[in-house]
Amino acid sequence: MAKLSIIVRNEKRRKMCERFKEKRALLKANKDYVGLSKLPRNASPTRLRNRCCVSGRGRGYIRRFGLSRLVFREMAVEGLIPGISKA
């Protein structure tokens, strides 16, 4: 399990990124890089990290399921993920 502070920080960044999404797109379309640099640093989508929705793990993330590889395997073996079976 990842530290709760890191999970909360990432969620805060996700909200800020969503809030400034339209403004970033407008500034990029106008090629106003000075205005773009004045936006908050956490408003950039490159600062987001994909994290497992169960454990908060940042590495080994499977996009299709939103889970880390470890949680995915546990849930697949238990039969909690429809359509997934062990080979």
C-alpha positions as CSV (number, residue, x, y, z in Angstrom):
1,M,0.0,0.0,0.0
2,A,1.3,3.4,-1.0
3,K,1.5,6.2,1.6
4,L,-1.8,7.9,1.9
5,S,-0.1,11.3,1.5
6,I,1.2,10.3,-2.0
7,I,-2.2,9.1,-3.1
8,V,-3.9,12.3,-1.8
9,R,-1.2,14.4,-3.6
10,N,-1.9,12.7,-6.9
11,E,-5.7,13.2,-6.5
12,K,-5.1,16.9,-5.8
13,R,-3.0,17.1,-9.0
14,R,-5.7,15.3,-11.0
15,K,-8.3,17.8,-9.8
16,M,-6.1,20.8,-10.6
17,C,-5.2,19.3,-14.0
18,E,-9.0,19.0,-14.8
19,R,-9.6,22.6,-13.6
20,F,-7.0,24.1,-15.9
21,K,-7.6,21.8,-18.9
22,E,-9.5,24.3,-21.1
23,K,-7.2,27.2,-20.2
24,R,-4.1,25.1,-21.1
25,A,-5.7,24.1,-24.4
26,L,-6.5,27.7,-25.3
27,L,-3.0,28.9,-24.4
28,K,-1.4,26.1,-26.4
29,A,-3.6,26.9,-29.4
30,N,-2.5,30.5,-29.3
31,K,1.1,29.4,-28.7
32,D,1.3,31.6,-25.6
33,Y,4.1,29.8,-23.8
34,V,4.7,32.6,-21.4
35,G,1.1,32.4,-20.2
36,L,1.4,28.6,-20.1
37,S,4.4,28.8,-17.9
38,K,2.5,31.0,-15.4
39,L,0.0,28.3,-14.7
40,P,0.5,26.2,-11.6
41,R,3.0,23.5,-12.0
42,N,0.6,20.8,-10.9
43,A,-1.8,21.8,-13.6
44,S,0.3,19.9,-16.2
45,P,-1.0,16.5,-17.0
46,T,2.5,15.1,-17.2
47,R,2.8,15.4,-13.4
48,L,0.0,12.9,-12.9
49,R,0.9,9.3,-12.1
50,N,-1.3,6.3,-12.8
51,R,-2.0,4.5,-9.6
52,C,-3.8,1.4,-8.6
53,C,-7.3,2.2,-7.3
54,V,-7.1,-0.5,-4.6
55,S,-3.5,-0.3,-3.3
56,G,-2.3,3.0,-4.6
57,R,0.8,1.3,-6.2
58,G,2.4,3.4,-8.9
59,R,4.4,0.7,-10.7
60,G,3.1,-2.2,-12.6
61,Y,-0.2,-0.4,-13.5
62,I,-2.5,-2.1,-16.0
63,R,-4.5,0.7,-17.7
64,R,-7.4,-1.5,-18.9
65,F,-8.3,-2.5,-15.4
66,G,-6.9,0.4,-13.3
67,L,-5.1,-2.0,-11.1
68,S,-1.5,-2.9,-10.3
69,R,-0.2,-6.2,-11.5
70,L,-0.2,-7.7,-8.0
71,V,-3.8,-6.7,-7.2
72,F,-4.9,-7.8,-10.7
73,R,-3.4,-11.3,-10.2
74,E,-5.0,-11.7,-6.8
75,M,-8.4,-10.7,-8.1
76,A,-8.1,-12.8,-11.2
77,V,-7.2,-15.9,-9.2
78,E,-10.2,-15.3,-6.9
79,G,-12.5,-14.9,-10.0
80,L,-13.4,-11.3,-9.2
81,I,-12.6,-9.9,-12.7
82,P,-15.1,-11.1,-15.3
83,G,-13.7,-12.7,-18.4
84,I,-10.2,-13.3,-16.9
85,S,-9.0,-16.8,-16.1
86,K,-5.6,-18.3,-15.4
87,A,-3.8,-19.8,-18.4
